[in-house]
Amino acid sequence: MATHSFSRFSGLDPAPDQPLDEPASSYAATQPLTTPRGISRRRLVSSMAASLFIPLIPSIGHAATLVAVRLWPAPDYTRVTLELDSALKTEHFVLTDPHRVVLDIEGMEMNATLRELVSKVRADDPYIASLRVGLNRPNVVRIVLDLKQEAMPQVFTLQPVGEYQHRLVLDLYPKVAPDPLLALADKESEDPMAQILRDIANNPDRNEMPIPGTGGALNGAPSQPAATVARPSPSQPNAAPVVARMITVALDPGHGGEDPGAVGRGGTYEKDVVLRIARSLKEKIDQQPNMRAMLTRDGDYFVPLHVRVAKARRVQADLFVSVHADAWVKPDARGSSVFALSERGASSSAARWLAAKENSADLIGGINIGSQDKQIARVLLDLSTTAQINDSLKLGRAVLDELSNINRLHKPRVEQAGFAVLKAPDIPSILIETAFISNPEEEKRLKDTSYQASMATAIMQGIQRYFAKNPPLAKNKLT
């Protein structure tokens, strides 16, 4: 049973000439920030409101060996990962003026791998300004993170899984989480929808865009009539439909950060390939009239499955498209596939196996189970509707038809299984396995930028075909 006490911090009282947060032997990328001398124990205790104990102690007489250090900066949060050969006992606390996070790790020795962590801090990291490591006291390593803004740290451990050994994770979250809807408007130079969103914000009586964080309509604006769509002529089956309102497509590049996804025989990471395809697809969608796209991740960092779904719902997405690159135990497996959700079991044993593999992303990517709101997760991941599945199948068929023009199909129909990331109850959702990254020939094609662009074009044309036959309805005040 973990105990919460500040008595173990008695060794942290600073010497007259030593700052509170500076290790006895430090390695700094920048000049360390200092704190006032002679800080009182009462002030020290009050600054430790965020302390946490993880009573995972390495075996007696064995100092844990640090295997690797990784740092994943992202707009949503920054993650620091220490991978070790055994679990450890840690304590952490936060300080202000300036903002810092101090992490003490018991049972680990200083080594060159740990010192590498200092050099991994990037100038564009939104949260970490600099980082210092050193011995605070015998058998205790201290890591001090100097922050660019006030952040809420989460420290937790992950048991060995896949290729990983024991992992100690420190996540730095902002006080106020970024709003993906506002993020679309902020990127004026990149997002052609910026001015439209700004106009909507300035004219609330003419739209039903919800106020961030409320989910309700502005000023109680009534729902608009259903949108009309000018369907493409038979001679131009892939022409973009002209719709009367903005269509938002949520694009979900699979995996990321700690979770590389499948790895090809040539060393290609699925997470890298699908991000490039998704970025290309976003660019093409944003160029279409009355269409815009958002990415659940736009960098090499991990996003939990339910957060991907939540982001799509937050921007009131009309569609959710998750992009992946398949893998199989035999290298001759090949072809593109499209999956939709199933409420009655998987359509094949392979689909069931793939869904189980993709649903394990949270275990590999690493989420803090203790911080998850189980009720929210249950609403997002367990609710599904027949209408959503039917619409997803229609979308999947349209996309699958277009993919057949640039790649052979692994299966000629849309398959179904219980993919957690497809369980938004109100958004038609599909998961695309663009090709088998485990097939050397397809791995080579997936790495080619022109093929990535062709794949993105095919997916976009499938989306257009779907909307040509299934006009988007008006948003109601609750979506």
C-alpha positions in Angstrom: 0.0 0.0 0.0 1.4 3.3 -1.0 1.7 5.9 1.7 1.6 9.6 1.2 4.1 11.4 3.5 6.5 14.2 3.1 8.9 12.9 5.7 11.1 11.3 3.0 11.9 14.8 1.6 13.8 15.7 4.7 17.0 15.1 2.7 16.0 17.8 0.3 16.7 20.7 2.7 19.2 22.9 0.7 22.6 23.6 1.9 23.3 27.4 2.4 24.9 27.6 -1.0 22.8 25.1 -3.0 19.5 25.7 -4.7 16.6 23.4 -3.7 16.1 21.8 -7.1 19.7 21.4 -8.2 21.3 18.0 -7.9 24.6 17.7 -6.2 26.2 16.7 -9.5 24.3 18.0 -12.5 24.5 17.9 -16.2 22.8 20.9 -17.7 22.1 22.0 -21.3 21.6 25.5 -20.1 22.5 27.5 -17.0 20.4 26.0 -14.1 17.6 28.2 -12.7 18.0 28.8 -9.0 15.6 29.4 -6.1 15.9 31.7 -3.1 18.2 30.5 -0.3 16.9 29.3 3.1 13.5 28.3 1.9 11.4 27.2 4.9 10.2 23.6 5.4 6.6 24.9 5.4 7.0 26.4 2.0 8.7 23.3 0.8 5.8 21.1 2.0 3.3 23.4 0.4 5.1 23.2 -2.9 4.8 19.4 -2.9 1.1 19.1 -3.4 1.6 17.0 -6.5 3.9 14.4 -5.0 3.3 10.8 -5.9 4.7 7.5 -4.7 5.1 4.4 -6.9 6.2 1.6 -4.6 7.9 -0.6 -7.2 11.2 -1.5 -5.7 14.0 -3.3 -7.6 15.5 -6.4 -6.1 17.8 -6.0 -3.2 21.5 -5.4 -4.2 20.6 -4.7 -7.8 20.7 -1.2 -9.3 18.3 -0.8 -12.2 20.0 -0.4 -15.6 18.6 2.3 -17.8 18.1 0.8 -21.3 16.9 3.9 -23.2 15.5 7.4 -22.8 12.9 9.0 -25.1 11.2 12.4 -25.3 8.1 13.0 -27.3 7.0 16.7 -27.5 3.5 17.5 -28.8 0.9 20.2 -28.6 -1.3 18.0 -26.5 1.4 17.0 -24.0 5.1 16.2 -23.7 6.1 12.7 -22.7 9.4 11.6 -21.1 10.1 7.9 -21.0 12.8 6.0 -19.2 13.1 2.3 -20.1 14.7 0.1 -17.5 15.4 -3.6 -16.8 13.4 -3.5 -13.5 10.7 -1.4 -11.9 11.6 1.5 -9.6 10.4 3.6 -6.7 9.9 7.3 -7.6 8.7 10.6 -6.1 7.9 13.8 -7.8 6.8 17.3 -6.9 6.2 20.6 -8.6 7.7 24.1 -7.9 6.7 27.5 -9.1 8.5 30.8 -9.8 9.9 29.5 -12.0 7.8 26.5 -13.0 9.7 23.2 -12.5 9.0 19.5 -12.0 11.4 17.5 -9.9 11.5 13.7 -10.2 13.5 11.5 -7.8 14.2 7.9 -8.8 15.5 5.5 -6.2 17.7 2.5 -7.1 19.2 3.8 -10.3 22.7 4.9 -11.1 23.9 7.7 -13.3 25.1 6.6 -16.7 25.7 7.9 -20.2 22.2 6.9 -21.4 20.6 9.1 -18.7 22.8 12.1 -19.6 21.6 11.7 -23.2 18.2 12.9 -22.0 19.5 16.4 -21.6 20.4 16.7 -25.3 16.9 15.4 -26.4 15.1 18.6 -25.3 14.0 20.4 -28.4 13.8 24.1 -28.8 10.2 23.8 -30.1 9.0 21.7 -27.1 5.9 23.5 -25.9 6.5 22.6 -22.2 10.2 21.8 -21.4 12.7 24.6 -21.6 15.7 22.6 -20.2 16.4 19.5 -18.3 19.0 18.6 -15.6 20.0 15.2 -14.2 22.4 14.2 -11.4 22.8 12.3 -8.1 20.7 14.0 -5.4 21.8 11.5 -2.7 23.3 8.0 -2.6 21.3 5.7 -4.8 18.8 8.4 -5.8 18.9 10.1 -9.2 17.1 13.4 -9.6 15.7 14.9 -12.8 14.7 18.5 -12.9 12.6 19.8 -15.7 12.5 23.6 -16.2 9.2 24.4 -17.8 8.1 27.1 -20.3 4.6 27.1 -18.8 2.7 25.8 -15.8 2.0 22.1 -16.4 0.3 19.2 -14.6 2.6 16.2 -14.4 1.5 12.6 -14.4 4.0 9.9 -13.4 3.3 6.2 -13.9 4.9 2.9 -14.7 4.2 0.5 -17.6 4.8 -3.2 -17.3 6.9 -5.0 -20.0 5.0 -5.4 -23.3 6.1 -6.2 -26.8 9.7 -5.0 -27.4 9.6 -2.8 -24.3 11.0 -3.6 -20.8 9.8 -1.7 -17.7 8.9 1.9 -18.5 8.8 5.0 -16.2 6.7 7.7 -17.8 6.4 11.4 -17.0 3.6 13.2 -19.0 3.3 17.0 -18.8 -0.2 18.3 -19.6 -1.2 21.9 -19.9 -3.5 23.5 -17.3 -6.1 24.0 -20.1 -6.2 21.3 -22.8 -5.8 22.5 -26.4 -9.2 22.8 -28.2 -9.0 21.1 -31.6 -11.8 23.2 -32.9 -9.9 26.4 -32.2 -6.7 24.9 -33.5 -8.4 24.7 -36.9 -9.0 28.4 -36.9 -5.5 29.3 -35.5 -3.6 27.9 -38.5 -4.5 30.7 -40.9 -1.5 30.2 -43.1 -2.1 26.4 -43.3 -5.8 26.0 -43.1 -8.1 27.6 -45.7 -11.0 27.3 -43.2 -9.5 29.8 -40.8 -11.4 32.8 -42.2 -14.6 30.9 -42.4 -14.3 29.9 -38.8 -13.5 33.4 -37.8 -16.6 34.7 -39.7 -18.7 32.1 -37.8 -17.4 33.3 -34.5 -18.2 36.9 -35.4 -21.7 36.1 -36.6 -23.1 33.7 -34.0 -26.7 34.3 -35.0 -26.1 32.7 -38.4 -24.6 29.4 -37.3 -24.9 26.7 -34.7 -21.2 26.3 -33.8 -20.9 25.4 -30.1 -19.0 27.4 -27.6 -15.8 25.6 -26.7 -16.3 23.3 -23.8 -20.2 23.5 -23.8 -21.4 21.3 -26.6 -24.4 23.7 -27.0 -25.3 26.1 -29.8 -24.4 29.7 -29.7 -27.2 31.9 -28.5 -29.6 29.0 -28.9 -29.4 29.3 -32.7 -31.9 26.9 -34.3 -30.7 24.0 -36.5 -30.3 24.8 -40.2 -32.2 22.8 -42.9 -30.5 19.8 -44.2 -27.6 20.5 -46.5 -28.1 20.1 -50.2 -25.6 18.4 -52.5 -25.2 18.8 -56.2 -24.3 15.3 -57.2 -21.6 14.7 -59.9 -22.6 13.8 -63.4 -22.1 10.2 -64.6 -19.3 11.5 -66.8 -17.5 12.8 -63.8 -18.2 10.2 -61.0 -15.3 11.6 -58.8 -16.2 15.2 -59.1 -16.4 16.9 -55.7 -19.9 17.3 -54.5 -21.1 20.9 -53.9 -22.5 21.0 -50.4 -24.4 23.8 -48.6 -22.4 23.5 -45.4 -18.9 22.7 -44.3 -17.9 19.0 -44.1 -15.3 18.1 -41.5 -13.3 14.9 -41.9 -11.3 13.6 -38.9 -8.1 11.8 -40.1 -6.5 9.5 -37.7 -2.9 8.4 -38.4 -2.5 5.2 -36.4 0.0 4.6 -33.6 2.8 7.2 -32.9 5.3 8.0 -30.2 6.0 5.0 -28.0 3.9 2.8 -30.3 5.6 2.4 -33.7 2.9 0.1 -35.1 4.0 -2.6 -37.5 7.6 -2.6 -38.7 8.5 -3.6 -42.2 11.4 -5.9 -43.0 13.3 -2.9 -44.3 12.9 -1.1 -41.0 10.0 1.1 -42.1 7.7 2.2 -39.2 3.9 2.1 -39.8 3.5 5.3 -37.6 5.7 7.3 -40.0 4.1 6.1 -43.3 0.5 6.6 -42.2 1.3 10.1 -40.9 2.6 11.1 -44.3 -0.4 9.6 -46.1 -2.8 11.4 -43.6 -1.0 14.7 -44.1 -1.3 14.4 -47.9 -4.9 13.5 -47.5 -5.6 16.5 -45.3 -4.0 18.8 -47.8 -6.2 17.4 -50.6 -9.4 17.6 -48.6 -8.6 21.2 -47.5 -8.4 22.2 -51.2 -11.9 21.0 -51.8 -14.8 23.5 -51.6 -16.7 23.3 -48.3 -14.5 20.6 -46.9 -11.8 20.6 -44.2 -9.8 18.0 -42.3 -8.3 17.7 -38.9 -5.6 15.3 -37.7 -5.9 13.4 -34.4 -2.1 13.6 -34.3 0.3 15.8 -36.5 3.6 14.5 -35.2 5.4 11.6 -33.7 3.6 11.2 -30.4 1.1 8.8 -29.0 -2.7 9.5 -28.7 -4.9 7.1 -26.7 -7.6 5.4 -28.7 -10.5 7.1 -26.8 -8.9 10.5 -27.2 -8.8 10.1 -30.9 -12.5 9.5 -30.9 -13.1 12.4 -28.5 -11.1 14.8 -30.8 -13.3 13.8 -33.7 -16.5 14.4 -31.8 -15.1 17.7 -30.4 -14.8 19.2 -33.9 -18.2 17.7 -34.9 -16.6 15.5 -37.6 -18.9 14.1 -40.3 -16.5 11.2 -40.9 -13.7 9.5 -39.1 -11.0 7.8 -41.2 -8.2 5.9 -39.4 -5.1 5.2 -41.6 -2.9 2.2 -41.0 -0.5 -0.2 -42.8 -1.1 -3.8 -42.2 1.3 -6.6 -41.2 1.1 -10.4 -41.2 3.3 -13.2 -40.1 3.9 -14.2 -43.7 5.6 -11.8 -46.0 3.5 -12.7 -49.1 0.3 -11.2 -47.6 -0.6 -8.1 -49.7 -3.4 -5.7 -50.7 -5.5 -2.9 -49.3 -8.4 -3.4 -46.8 -11.2 -1.3 -45.3 -12.9 -2.1 -42.0 -16.0 -0.9 -40.2 -17.3 -1.6 -36.8 -19.2 -4.7 -36.0 -21.7 -5.3 -33.1 -22.1 -9.0 -33.8 -18.5 -10.3 -34.0 -15.8 -10.1 -36.6 -16.4 -10.9 -40.2 -13.4 -13.2 -40.3 -10.7 -14.6 -38.0 -8.2 -12.3 -39.6 -10.4 -9.3 -38.9 -10.8 -10.4 -35.3 -7.0 -10.8 -34.9 -6.3 -7.4 -36.5 -8.9 -5.6 -34.2 -7.3 -7.2 -31.2 -3.8 -6.1 -32.3 -5.0 -2.5 -33.1 -6.9 -2.3 -29.8 -3.7 -3.1 -27.9 -2.2 0.2 -29.0 -3.0 1.7 -25.6 -0.9 -1.0 -23.9 2.1 -0.3 -26.1 1.7 3.4 -26.4 1.2 3.7 -22.7 -1.7 5.3 -20.9 -2.1 6.2 -17.3 -5.0 4.0 -16.4 -5.5 5.7 -13.1 -6.2 9.1 -14.8 -8.9 7.8 -17.2 -12.5 8.7 -16.6 -14.0 5.2 -17.0 -17.5 6.5 -17.5 -16.5 8.7 -20.3 -14.4 6.0 -21.9 -17.3 3.6 -21.7 -19.6 6.1 -23.4 -17.1 6.7 -26.2 -16.0 3.2 -26.7 -19.1 1.0 -26.0 -21.9 2.9 -27.6 -22.6 2.3 -31.2 -25.6 2.5 -33.4 -26.9 0.5 -36.4 -27.2 3.7 -38.4 -23.5 4.5 -37.7 -22.4 1.1 -38.9 -24.6 1.2 -42.0 -23.2 4.6 -43.0 -19.7 3.3 -42.2 -20.2 0.4 -44.6 -21.3 2.7 -47.3 -18.3 4.9 -46.8 -16.0 1.8 -46.7 -17.4 0.5 -50.0 -16.8 3.8 -51.7 -13.2 4.0 -50.5 -12.5 0.4 -51.2 -13.7 0.9 -54.9 -11.2 3.7 -55.3 -8.3 1.8 -53.6 -8.8 -1.0 -56.1 -7.6 1.4 -58.9 -4.1 1.8 -57.3 -3.6 -1.5 -55.5 -5.0 -5.0 -55.4 -7.5 -5.6 -52.6 -6.8 -8.1 -49.8 -10.5 -8.7 -49.5 -13.2 -7.6 -52.1 -15.6 -6.4 -49.4 -15.6 -4.2 -46.3 -14.7 -6.3 -43.3 -16.0 -5.7 -39.8 -14.6 -6.2 -36.3 -14.7 -4.5 -32.9 -12.1 -1.8 -33.4 -12.2 0.5 -30.4 -11.2 3.6 -32.5 -14.3 3.2 -34.7 -16.8 3.3 -31.8 -18.0 6.9 -32.0 -21.8 6.5 -31.8 -22.6 9.4 -34.1 -19.8 9.5 -36.7 -19.5 7.1 -39.7 -16.0 5.6 -39.1 -13.7 3.4 -41.1 -10.2 2.0 -40.7 -8.1 1.7 -43.8 -5.2 -0.8 -44.0 -3.4 0.9 -47.0 -1.1 -2.0 -47.7 0.9 -4.7 -46.0 4.1 -3.1 -44.6 5.3 -6.7 -43.9 5.4 -7.4 -47.6 8.8 -6.1 -48.9 7.2 -5.0 -52.3 4.4 -3.1 -50.6 6.7 -1.7 -48.0 8.8 -0.2 -50.8 5.7 1.4 -52.4 4.5 2.8 -49.0 7.8 4.6 -48.6 7.4 6.3 -52.0 6.0 9.8 -51.8 4.2 9.6 -55.1 2.5 6.4 -54.0 1.5 8.0 -50.7 -0.1 10.9 -52.7 -1.9 8.4 -54.9 -3.2 6.6 -51.9 -4.4 9.9 -50.4 -6.2 10.8 -53.7 -8.0 7.5 -53.8 -9.2 7.9 -50.2 -10.4 11.4 -50.9 -12.3 10.3 -54.1 -13.9 7.6 -52.1 -15.1 10.2 -49.5 -16.5 12.3 -52.3 -18.4 9.4 -53.8 -19.9 8.7 -50.4 -21.1 12.2 -50.0 -22.5 12.3 -53.5 -24.9 9.5 -52.6 -25.3 10.4 -48.9 -25.7 14.2 -48.5 -24.6 15.4 -45.1 -27.4 16.5 -42.8 -27.5 19.7 -40.8 -25.8 19.6 -37.4 -28.2 19.6 -34.5 -27.5 21.5 -31.3 -26.4 18.5 -29.4 -23.6 17.2 -31.8 
